[in-house]
Amino acid sequence: MSDGQPDPADDTGREAAGDTGDATPTFEAARYPDGSITYPPHPVGPGGEAPVGTVDLRDYTAEVVTWTTSQASPPGVREPNHVAIVEFDVDGEPVRAVGQATTGDLEIGDEVEPVYSEELREPGAGIREPASQSWDGFRFRPTE
C-alpha cells in the first residue's frame, strides 16, 4: 500500500487465525458422488449430481500449472498482479484453482500452498461503497 502501512494482503500463512485455522475461512471445494472434486463448488457436478461433501484445500499443496503477471490490474489490486493456475492432488483427484500469487518468482511445476488474505483488493478503490465490498480470499505462496 502506498500509505507506508504494511500490506495486509502480504499474509505469510494463517496468522489471521493464530496459525490454528480457527478463524480462517475454509478454501472449500465440493466432492461429488462420482469422486470428482471442483473448485469453486457447484450445485451440480460433472456427473450431473449434487455434492456429497466438501474438501478444505488449505490442507493441501498444489503445483503451478501456469502463471502470468498482469501489468494493468483492476482498481485496488496491487501492481504488478501475479496470477497463477494451480492444481491440487486431493486423494488422486486433480482440482484446479486460479488466484493471485504472493510473488512473481514462480516457475511451472513449483509447489505452492494457499494462504488466507483479509484484503486481496482495496475496497475503497471501486465505485461501490467500501462497506459493501468483501475482498478476502486465498493467494498462492511457494512452499519452502
Buried (B, 14 or more C-beta within 10 A) or exposed (E): EEEEEEEBBBBEEBEBEEEEBEEBBBBEBBBBEEEBBBBEBEEEBEEEEEBEEEBBBBEBBBBBBEBBEEEEBEEBBBEEBBBBBBEBEBEEBEBEBBBBBBBEEBEEEBEBBBBBBBBBBBBEEBEEEEEEBEBBBBBBBBEE
